[in-house]
Amino acid sequence: MKMKMKLIFIRLAQYLFLVAAFVIAVFPFY
Amino acid sequence: MTDKLMIKMANPRRPRRKLPRNDRYGWSFISLAVVILALFMLYPIVSSFIMSLYAPRQGFQPKFVYFSNYLRLFKDQVFLQALENTLIFFIIQVPIMLLLALCLAALLNNKAIKLRGLFRVGIFLPAVTSLVTYSTLFKMMFSLDGLINKFLLKIHLISSPIPWLSDPFWAKVTVMIAMTWRWTGYNMIFYLSGMQNIPDELYESATIDGANSFQQLSKITVPLLKPIILFTAITSTIGTLQLFDEPTNFASGGVTAATIGPGNSLLTIAVYIYNLCFKYMPNYWYAATVSYAIVIIVAILSFVQFKLAGERQ
């Protein structure tokens, strides 16, 4: 269970990083 | 016996060695490209080096001064400042950008991530903008009453607007942020293409052996990507040393301004070459010397990077 939670957190952090990079990259076009 | 044959027998000559048929065709196909390259690449390279050995004289032909122009570089305060600014950009911006590109590429190479195509396109998008357009855009965004200051004030991260473009320190930071925005996606694509060529079996066997994701990245991905990392490091080094568009567009007044950035904080070597040719009293000979200084610096830095990467070829 603890391992699964850790994996979910890692995946969440990865998505957060990607979304932040995406928003920063695309925002100036707006 | 004909006359022709008699003459030939009287003057025995070694027959001319003919090129093989394929070689002749090959040379004829590339001859145009070779001539154009020689005319527009080789000639200017040699000619500008010869120019760098001359100095202008009032009313006379330029005088051959050996390497005096090169010695002048060491005493030229403006050149030293331009060199310092350029090296600051290079030392701080290039590693941050390459590391960021590597992290993004590693994430986007992960098959478990959804919407990878969308993220890839979005992050690469800045690389398609023109240099002048994005510089102007960032200049607007980072102005005193621009979008960035308004946003930072709204979330109470700062109490007064940051002088992004009017403070020597913040002006450099702004240019670095803009360059990172523009070039990270471009470098990411190189890493991504390199990662897609690494066979999955390596990762599978590493997983069976008990290696975690970080160990897989540092022991498999990075070593196998070394040639590509070296390539991006060298192209980024050359790009940073030739930095021109961003500083000139960020400086209020552009190329005609008295200083490039507050207190000449954005003066780079490429801008200095422009100034020597077109802004000050034209001195093409000294400008050629400064250009060769860039060549020497790029050669040294590339050599160091090759040595650090341990590449032999």
Boltz contact constraints between the chains, C-beta under 6 A:
constraints:
  - contact:
      token1: [A, 14]
      token2: [B, 107]
      max_distance: 6.0
  - contact:
      token1: [A, 18]
      token2: [B, 107]
      max_distance: 6.0
  - contact:
      token1: [A, 18]
      token2: [B, 119]
      max_distance: 6.0
  - contact:
      token1: [A, 21]
      token2: [B, 104]
      max_distance: 6.0
  - contact:
      token1: [A, 21]
      token2: [B, 123]
      max_distance: 6.0
  - contact:
      token1: [A, 22]
      token2: [B, 119]
      max_distance: 6.0
  - contact:
      token1: [A, 22]
      token2: [B, 122]
      max_distance: 6.0
  - contact:
      token1: [A, 25]
      token2: [B, 122]
      max_distance: 6.0
  - contact:
      token1: [A, 25]
      token2: [B, 123]
      max_distance: 6.0
  - contact:
      token1: [A, 25]
      token2: [B, 125]
      max_distance: 6.0
  - contact:
      token1: [A, 25]
      token2: [B, 126]
      max_distance: 6.0
  - contact:
      token1: [A, 26]
      token2: [B, 122]
      max_distance: 6.0
  - contact:
      token1: [A, 28]
      token2: [B, 137]
      max_distance: 6.0
